Amino acid sequence: DVQLVESGGGSVQAGGSLRLSCQASGNAYASNCMGWFRQAPGKEREAVSVIYMGEGNAYYADSVKGRFTISRYNANNTVYLQMNRLNPEDTAMYYCAAKRLCDRFYPRRASVPPSDFGYWGQGTQVTVS
């Protein structure tokens, strides 16, 4: 099993930045891909960015390309999401997720469904005003 602990959410004005962190503990082999999803009130959960921990290949949703950057630090199974130029549409609960069966080709997918991920953190709120 794997446990995911997120941190770094908060409130920021439009145009500002936030950095989210997620550390995985437990079975490290259960987190070959890690990523961030978000869910706004009344909307479905959607993928924001996913990274293959082995090589760092990353997927980004079109809405965040050029503004958000995902990175990882394998020594302590941590993934980060640097969010710049935030706008009110980015307001949501952000969830860290991990996927065991994953490879370097996975982030090349056109879309990443939340159902592909078996491990989830508790979520951290991001509010942009």
N, C-alpha and C positions, 0 to 999 in steps of 0.2 A: 504494500500500500504506500501511498505518498500523501503528504500533507503540504498544503500551499498556504503561505502567509503573505498577504499583501500589505503594503504601506505606501504612503505618499499622496493620497488623495487630499482634496480640500476645495476651497473656494478661491476663484481668481477672476480678475476682470478680463474681458475680451482682449485678445492680443497678447495675453500673458502666457506663462509656461508652468508646467508641473512635471514632476518625474515620479513615476510609479515604480515600485520594486516588488518583486515576488520571489520568495525563497522556498525551494522545495526541500523537504526532508523525508526520510524514509528510504524507500527503494528508488535509488537514482535511475535505474533502468526503466522505470515507469514514466520517465519524463523526457523521452527522446525529443519530443517537440513540446515547446511551451509557448503560451501566447496570451493575448489579452482580448477579451470580449467585452461588450458593453450592452447595457439594456436601459433604455429610457422609459419612463412611465407610459404605459399603453402601447409599447412597441415590443417587437420580438428581439431576443438577444442576437447580436450580430458580431462577427469577427472584426477585430480592429487590426491586429497584427499577430503573426505567428512566426516563430523562429525554430529552425532545426538546430539543436544544441551542438551537434557534431561539427558542422561547418559554418554555421551562422547564416545560411540561406534564409531569406525572410519573405513573408507575404504581407502585403498591406492592402487594406480596403482603399478603394479609389478616393473616398472622402477624406482620408488622412495622408495620402501620399504627398511627400514634400513638406509635411508639417510634423509628423511623428516619426520617431526612430526607435526601433527595438534593438536591444543588445543583450548579450549574456556574459556571465562570468562563471565558467564551468567549475572552477575550484570549489565554489560553495552552492552550486546549482541555483543560481539567481538569474532572473531575467528582469530587464529594466524597460520601461517605456518612457522615452523623453517626448513630451508633448509641447510643441511650440505653436504660436499663433492660434491659440485656442479661441473658439467662438461658441456662442450659446448652444449651437447644435451639438456640441461635444458633451453637453451636460448629460450625465448618465451614471449608473452604477457600473464600475469597471471590475471585471472578474478575471483573475488569473486562472489558467487552465493548463493541464498537462495531458499528453497523449503518449502512450507507450509505443505502439506500432507506428513508426514514423521513419522517414528517410529523407535524404537531401532533395528528393523530387517533390515531396509533399507541399512545400511552400509555393511551388510553381502552379498550383491549382488555381483555377479561375475564381473559385469560391471555397470557403472553409465553413462547413456547418458545425454549430456547437455540438451536435450529436456525435461528432467524431471524437470528442474529448471525454475521457472518463473521470478525470480528477479536477476538482474545482475548489477555488478559495472562497472565502466568505464575502468578498467584494469590498470595494472602497469607493466612496462617493466622490465624483468630480462635478463641481458646479461652476459654470462660467456665466457671468452676468455682464 
